[in-house]
Amino acid sequence: MSANVLALPIVLPLFTGALLLLMPTPTLRTIIAAVSTAITLTISCVIASIVFSGEVLSLQMSAWPAPYGITV
């Protein structure tokens, strides 16, 4: 599995929060927030199962080396 999946639990809630600002009704906001939370939980469980199986995942968030860049 690609290490890019590590960015999804960070990026998905960020975009969902921005999307929720544009939703007109509270019911729609609640549905979108619940779906986003379920997807984030599922992705996090998949990442946890991969890590618990012994694989080491890491992702450099930019092209900067480790002391300066953010490693996930």
Order of alpha helices (4+ residues) and beta strands (2+ residues): alpha-alpha
